[in-house]
Amino acid sequence: MKHYKQWLFAASLSIIAGCNSGSSSSETKTVTRVKPAADYNFNDEEIAKLVNDREQYRNSLDLSFDGTIYHHVKFAQQMSDELMVVKLADNYDHDIDLMIDFSDDARCIIYKKDKYKEVFDCGEFNKSITGDSTFIQSTSIPHMNNVMLTYENDKIEYLPVIGSTLLTVEYYSDQIDILTSFVFKDFYNEFLKDNQDITERDLNRSSLGLTTYQQLSNIVQDYYGQNMLLKFDNHIGGSMDDDINMYTGLMIRNNHMGTMVTRNGSVFSGGTDLFTAGEERILELAQPVTNIELTKQVGVHSWAEDDKTAKEFPFTDLSHRKQATYFAKMLGNKGVDFYLYTLDSAPASGEHWVTNDESAKYGLISGSYYE
């Protein structure tokens, strides 16, 4: 995927300005502000192609376990360089979690809350590679179930682009609330909660991607025309697929939804992109503070691709134009400047939490409160 940018989120570049004055007379020199053009054409044909391209990854893995074949990947999350967890479904949409370890002496895990917690050897000894696929045959412990796992080698590494954020609908007489959550929260709490390097926020941090777009699209179809509020109720770490994520944001705005970061949640990078899509954008503070950045609930940073930072790409680059167009749609005449601000806020590997003054400057947060 040539344009795939892992953890590609909002970006910005510094403004170039200059002025001088003569000694004998006052002269005004035109200030030059360099900005990307907000002229990209988001369209139905593009999003259809993006969905079709990404969908192939969801059918690139099969697991036979306890007499059932699980063949459809519902969600995925990269845990580390060698660990990935996926939620797999069978023909009846019954699902289990599978943690895949790609190291030589690997042990994989099959998990279903209150039902399965099985471990099987999935290292080099049990692997065979045929053509473009890897086949693993093993036996699980403690219940000695036969396990057969097959995946396509050229697709498995891209599985996390589909995301790990679950959307749940709460129906009220006058409004539809759509709540986010981390689909692997039970798995993480089961196996990682005692890890001293893992924070509480890490245990509830999800990513955005194809699955977010598809879930929201289904919800819009089911509740079309009703008032909808998207509540970020867990920690959204960002987007694994920025191209898809912008179309998710456009869907939010086109359906006149509001967005809200609850006291339990936060948005960062691609999550902040979606937050800006709300016609009204509310922050429910996690703590009774005056300076909102202290709660670390709305965060931004720059982006990078391969070994190049955003600032090393010319503003004519397609990525800049897409982002500029997106934020202009969401924040009006302040949108492109907001995009530029995010590029300077922090490097791609860093983070910056929006302050009161910054929010007011760009019209980002409609209102905030603590209760």
MARKOL-961298 format. One record per residue (C-alpha): residue in three letters; x, y, z. Coordinates in nm, 3 decimals. Layout:
   aa        u        v        w
  ALA        X        Y        Z
...
//
This chain:
   aa        u        v        w
  MET    0.000    0.000    0.000
  LYS    0.200    0.290   -0.134
  HIS    0.009    0.559    0.054
  TYR   -0.036    0.366    0.379
  LYS    0.085    0.578    0.671
  GLN    0.086    0.402    1.005
  TRP   -0.033    0.639    1.270
  LEU   -0.071    0.918    1.013
  PHE   -0.266    1.198    1.162
  ALA   -0.321    1.574    1.132
  ALA   -0.025    1.783    1.020
  SER    0.109    2.139    0.985
  LEU    0.390    2.357    0.855
  SER    0.531    2.683    0.981
  ILE    0.409    3.012    0.836
  ILE    0.665    3.216    0.646
  ALA    0.632    3.587    0.694
  GLY    0.853    3.889    0.649
  CYS    0.857    4.268    0.666
  ASN    1.104    4.554    0.657
  SER    1.106    4.930    0.682
  GLY    1.314    5.204    0.529
  SER    1.493    5.472    0.733
  SER    1.346    5.771    0.550
  SER    0.993    5.647    0.484
  SER    0.755    5.388    0.612
  GLU    0.693    5.104    0.370
  THR    0.463    4.812    0.413
  LYS    0.569    4.486    0.258
  THR    0.312    4.223    0.176
  VAL    0.320    3.937    0.425
  THR    0.345    3.601    0.251
  ARG    0.166    3.312    0.416
  VAL    0.247    2.977    0.264
  LYS   -0.034    2.725    0.299
  PRO   -0.148    2.408    0.127
  ALA   -0.450    2.444   -0.101
  ALA   -0.778    2.319    0.042
  ASP   -0.887    2.192   -0.298
  TYR   -0.904    1.813   -0.271
  ASN   -1.216    1.641   -0.406
  PHE   -1.339    1.375   -0.165
  ASN   -1.576    1.150   -0.360
  ASP   -1.784    0.832   -0.346
  GLU   -1.567    0.648   -0.598
  GLU   -1.255    0.696   -0.388
  ILE   -1.404    0.575   -0.062
  ALA   -1.554    0.271   -0.237
  LYS   -1.209    0.181   -0.370
  LEU   -1.044    0.239   -0.033
  VAL   -1.294    0.010    0.142
  ASN   -1.252   -0.258   -0.124
  ASP   -0.872   -0.243   -0.102
  ARG   -0.871   -0.273    0.278
  GLU   -1.141   -0.541    0.292
  GLN   -0.901   -0.800    0.150
  TYR   -0.703   -0.794    0.473
  ARG   -1.005   -0.899    0.676
  ASN   -1.021   -1.231    0.491
  SER   -0.651   -1.313    0.497
  LEU   -0.648   -1.537    0.806
  ASP   -0.819   -1.866    0.900
  LEU   -0.821   -2.039    1.238
  SER   -0.958   -2.387    1.304
  PHE   -1.010   -2.444    1.675
  ASP   -1.239   -2.663    1.888
  GLY   -1.433   -2.780    1.583
  THR   -1.501   -2.429    1.451
  ILE   -1.345   -2.237    1.164
  TYR   -1.295   -1.865    1.224
  HIS   -1.223   -1.689    0.896
  HIS   -1.326   -1.324    0.919
  VAL   -1.116   -1.064    1.101
  LYS   -1.347   -0.816    1.277
  PHE   -1.080   -0.603    1.447
  ALA   -0.702   -0.600    1.487
  GLN   -0.443   -0.429    1.706
  GLN   -0.063   -0.421    1.690
  MET    0.066   -0.491    2.039
  SER    0.439   -0.474    1.962
  ASP    0.678   -0.546    1.675
  GLU    0.618   -0.919    1.712
  LEU    0.272   -0.936    1.870
  MET   -0.069   -0.877    1.718
  VAL   -0.418   -0.951    1.849
  VAL   -0.717   -1.005    1.619
  LYS   -1.085   -1.070    1.680
  LEU   -1.201   -1.352    1.453
  ALA   -1.559   -1.453    1.367
  ASP   -1.714   -1.771    1.231
  ASN   -2.010   -1.800    0.992
  TYR   -2.252   -1.720    1.277
  ASP   -2.056   -1.414    1.393
  HIS   -1.937   -1.593    1.707
  ASP   -1.596   -1.452    1.782
  ILE   -1.276   -1.516    1.973
  ASP   -0.952   -1.325    2.028
  LEU   -0.629   -1.459    1.884
  MET   -0.290   -1.321    1.983
  ILE   -0.027   -1.405    1.721
  ASP    0.340   -1.408    1.815
  PHE    0.573   -1.390    1.514
  SER    0.897   -1.466    1.701
  ASP    1.090   -1.789    1.643
  ASP    0.995   -1.950    1.976
  ALA    0.644   -1.807    1.973
  ARG    0.345   -1.905    2.185
  CYS    0.006   -1.780    2.064
  ILE   -0.309   -1.732    2.271
  ILE   -0.676   -1.801    2.202
  TYR   -0.909   -1.611    2.433
  LYS   -1.280   -1.577    2.498
  LYS   -1.387   -1.421    2.826
  ASP   -1.522   -1.684    3.069
  LYS   -1.473   -1.959    2.807
  TYR   -1.129   -1.992    2.649
  LYS   -0.776   -1.914    2.763
  GLU   -0.570   -2.154    2.553
  VAL   -0.203   -2.135    2.458
  PHE   -0.035   -2.311    2.164
  ASP    0.315   -2.324    2.018
  CYS    0.325   -2.121    1.697
  GLY    0.699   -2.080    1.649
  GLU    0.928   -2.196    1.370
  PHE    0.902   -2.564    1.467
  ASN    0.528   -2.571    1.392
  LYS    0.533   -2.345    1.085
  SER    0.540   -2.435    0.720
  ILE    0.544   -2.180    0.440
  THR    0.383   -2.275    0.110
  GLY    0.380   -2.018   -0.167
  ASP    0.244   -1.694   -0.021
  SER    0.091   -1.849    0.294
  THR    0.207   -1.965    0.635
  PHE    0.048   -2.274    0.790
  ILE    0.072   -2.356    1.162
  GLN   -0.051   -2.682    1.315
  SER   -0.039   -2.727    1.690
  THR   -0.223   -2.840    2.003
  SER   -0.355   -2.602    2.267
  ILE   -0.295   -2.614    2.639
  PRO   -0.461   -2.695    2.876
  HIS   -0.754   -2.858    2.688
  MET   -0.553   -3.023    2.409
  ASN   -0.759   -2.886    2.120
  ASN   -0.623   -2.920    1.767
  VAL   -0.530   -2.581    1.623
  MET   -0.469   -2.493    1.258
  LEU   -0.379   -2.138    1.167
  THR   -0.323   -2.011    0.812
  TYR   -0.247   -1.656    0.699
  GLU   -0.135   -1.476    0.384
  ASN    0.218   -1.348    0.433
  ASP    0.180   -1.032    0.227
  LYS   -0.134   -0.920    0.411
  ILE   -0.088   -1.018    0.774
  GLU    0.136   -0.721    0.859
  TYR   -0.130   -0.477    0.737
  LEU   -0.417   -0.620    0.943
  PRO   -0.395   -0.346    1.210
  VAL   -0.502   -0.084    0.954
  ILE   -0.862   -0.198    1.011
  GLY   -0.861   -0.064    1.368
  SER   -0.976   -0.176    1.713
  THR   -1.250    0.068    1.815
  LEU   -1.595   -0.075    1.883
  LEU   -1.901    0.149    1.836
  THR   -2.206    0.078    2.051
  VAL   -2.545    0.247    2.016
  GLU   -2.753    0.374    2.309
  TYR   -3.101    0.472    2.195
  TYR   -3.302    0.750    2.358
  SER   -3.634    0.896    2.250
  ASP   -3.474    1.212    2.113
  GLN   -3.114    1.109    2.046
  ILE   -2.879    0.830    1.945
  ASP   -2.558    0.812    2.148
  ILE   -2.272    0.626    1.982
  LEU   -2.009    0.520    2.235
  THR   -1.654    0.412    2.154
  SER   -1.471    0.137    2.341
  PHE   -1.159   -0.076    2.301
  VAL   -1.268   -0.409    2.157
  PHE   -0.972   -0.593    2.317
  LYS   -1.016   -0.444    2.663
  ASP   -1.095   -0.781    2.822
  PHE   -0.794   -0.944    2.656
  TYR   -0.558   -0.667    2.764
  ASN   -0.686   -0.672    3.121
  GLU   -0.652   -1.049    3.135
  PHE   -0.295   -1.068    3.013
  LEU   -0.134   -0.725    3.054
  LYS   -0.280   -0.563    3.365
  ASP    0.012   -0.678    3.582
  ASN    0.273   -0.547    3.339
  GLN    0.440   -0.251    3.510
  ASP    0.517   -0.090    3.172
  ILE    0.147   -0.076    3.082
  THR   -0.061    0.218    3.209
  GLU   -0.435    0.226    3.270
  ARG   -0.469    0.438    2.958
  ASP   -0.279    0.176    2.755
  LEU   -0.524   -0.091    2.868
  ASN   -0.811    0.103    2.714
  ARG   -0.647    0.263    2.407
  SER   -0.790    0.178    2.065
  SER   -0.717    0.275    1.705
  LEU   -0.935    0.392    1.417
  GLY   -0.957    0.247    1.068
  LEU   -1.179    0.065    0.819
  THR   -1.391   -0.093    1.093
  THR   -1.476    0.249    1.239
  TYR   -1.598    0.371    0.901
  GLN   -1.804    0.058    0.836
  GLN   -1.963    0.050    1.181
  LEU   -2.058    0.416    1.164
  SER   -2.196    0.372    0.812
  ASN   -2.425    0.093    0.936
  ILE   -2.541    0.304    1.230
  VAL   -2.620    0.597    1.000
  GLN   -2.828    0.370    0.779
  ASP   -3.018    0.228    1.077
  TYR   -3.089    0.566    1.241
  TYR   -3.084    0.802    0.946
  GLY   -3.231    1.144    1.019
  GLN   -3.216    1.114    1.398
  ASN   -2.998    1.326    1.626
  MET   -2.668    1.147    1.681
  LEU   -2.386    1.215    1.925
  LEU   -2.053    1.034    1.894
  LYS   -1.902    0.992    2.241
  PHE   -1.533    0.910    2.270
  ASP   -1.561    0.705    2.587
  ASN   -1.218    0.542    2.582
  HIS   -0.870    0.655    2.481
  ILE   -0.843    0.688    2.104
  GLY   -0.474    0.658    2.022
  GLY   -0.512    0.766    1.661
  SER   -0.585    0.639    1.312
  MET   -0.411    0.350    1.141
  ASP   -0.551    0.460    0.807
  ASP   -0.576    0.833    0.756
  ASP   -0.738    0.812    0.413
  ILE   -1.030    0.611    0.553
  ASN   -1.042    0.819    0.871
  MET   -1.109    1.142    0.683
  TYR   -1.411    0.983    0.517
  THR   -1.534    0.875    0.860
  GLY   -1.508    1.239    0.967
  LEU   -1.694    1.354    0.656
  MET   -1.972    1.109    0.742
  ILE   -1.997    1.261    1.090
  ARG   -2.027    1.613    0.951
  ASN   -2.260    1.523    0.662
  ASN   -2.501    1.365    0.910
  HIS   -2.488    1.667    1.145
  MET   -2.358    1.467    1.440
  GLY   -2.217    1.615    1.755
  THR   -1.895    1.482    1.909
  MET   -1.801    1.457    2.274
  VAL   -1.496    1.346    2.469
  THR   -1.633    1.198    2.790
  ARG   -1.457    1.210    3.126
  ASN   -1.352    0.847    3.060
  GLY   -1.203    0.919    2.720
  SER   -0.948    1.112    2.519
  VAL   -0.868    1.173    2.155
  PHE   -0.527    1.200    1.999
  SER   -0.412    1.260    1.643
  GLY   -0.663    1.084    1.414
  GLY   -0.905    1.076    1.706
  THR   -0.885    1.455    1.727
  ASP   -0.952    1.464    1.352
  LEU   -1.284    1.288    1.415
  PHE   -1.361    1.510    1.713
  THR   -1.333    1.819    1.487
  ALA   -1.599    1.669    1.257
  GLY   -1.878    1.726    1.509
  GLU   -2.104    2.023    1.446
  GLU   -2.083    2.076    1.822
  ARG   -1.774    1.957    2.004
  ILE   -1.797    1.904    2.379
  LEU   -1.522    1.815    2.628
  GLU   -1.629    1.657    2.955
  LEU   -1.325    1.714    3.174
  ALA   -1.176    1.415    3.354
  GLN   -1.067    1.640    3.641
  PRO   -1.186    1.975    3.782
  VAL   -0.908    2.183    3.627
  THR   -0.895    2.525    3.463
  ASN   -0.622    2.441    3.212
  ILE   -0.768    2.170    2.990
  GLU   -0.431    2.043    2.870
  LEU   -0.371    1.899    3.218
  THR   -0.631    1.626    3.159
  LYS   -0.460    1.514    2.835
  GLN   -0.789    1.458    2.657
  VAL   -0.745    1.636    2.322
  GLY   -0.405    1.582    2.162
  VAL   -0.230    1.659    1.833
  HIS    0.104    1.608    1.664
  SER    0.265    1.609    1.321
  TRP    0.295    1.314    1.085
  ALA    0.572    1.136    0.900
  GLU    0.605    0.887    0.618
  ASP    0.896    0.644    0.615
  ASP    1.200    0.859    0.705
  LYS    1.051    1.193    0.597
  THR    0.867    1.434    0.825
  ALA    0.559    1.624    0.711
  LYS    0.761    1.943    0.676
  GLU    0.987    1.778    0.421
  PHE    0.697    1.733    0.181
  PRO    0.598    2.032   -0.034
  PHE    0.254    2.180    0.030
  THR    0.153    2.063   -0.318
  ASP    0.181    1.704   -0.197
  LEU   -0.150    1.519   -0.197
  SER   -0.132    1.441    0.175
  HIS   -0.112    1.810    0.266
  ARG   -0.396    1.901    0.031
  LYS   -0.622    1.628    0.170
  GLN   -0.561    1.733    0.529
  ALA   -0.605    2.102    0.448
  THR   -0.933    2.035    0.268
  TYR   -1.060    1.816    0.551
  PHE   -0.995    2.072    0.823
  ALA   -1.133    2.356    0.612
  LYS   -1.459    2.160    0.591
  MET   -1.462    2.103    0.967
  LEU   -1.336    2.436    1.106
  GLY   -1.412    2.678    0.823
  ASN   -1.164    2.958    0.761
  LYS   -0.964    2.850    1.068
  GLY   -0.925    2.494    0.945
  VAL   -0.608    2.522    0.739
  ASP   -0.437    2.723    1.014
  PHE   -0.535    2.452    1.262
  TYR   -0.377    2.195    1.033
  LEU   -0.059    2.403    1.020
  TYR   -0.058    2.438    1.397
  THR   -0.069    2.061    1.445
  LEU    0.246    2.016    1.237
  ASP    0.437    2.250    1.465
  SER    0.276    2.123    1.785
  ALA    0.492    1.812    1.826
  PRO    0.690    1.571    1.606
  ALA    0.524    1.255    1.475
  SER    0.674    1.060    1.764
  GLY    0.559    1.318    2.021
  GLU    0.236    1.457    2.159
  HIS    0.086    1.793    2.244
  TRP   -0.231    1.850    2.444
  VAL   -0.451    2.137    2.332
  THR   -0.470    2.438    2.564
  ASN   -0.762    2.672    2.630
  ASP   -0.606    2.948    2.420
  GLU   -0.534    2.715    2.128
  SER   -0.886    2.576    2.135
  ALA   -1.031    2.928    2.135
  LYS   -0.799    3.042    1.856
  TYR   -0.912    2.771    1.617
  GLY   -1.269    2.728    1.742
  LEU   -1.198    2.367    1.831
  ILE   -1.396    2.293    2.148
  SER   -1.751    2.430    2.163
  GLY   -1.773    2.391    2.539
  SER   -1.612    2.208    2.831
  TYR   -1.731    2.123    3.179
  TYR   -1.671    1.894    3.476
  GLU   -1.936    1.708    3.669
//
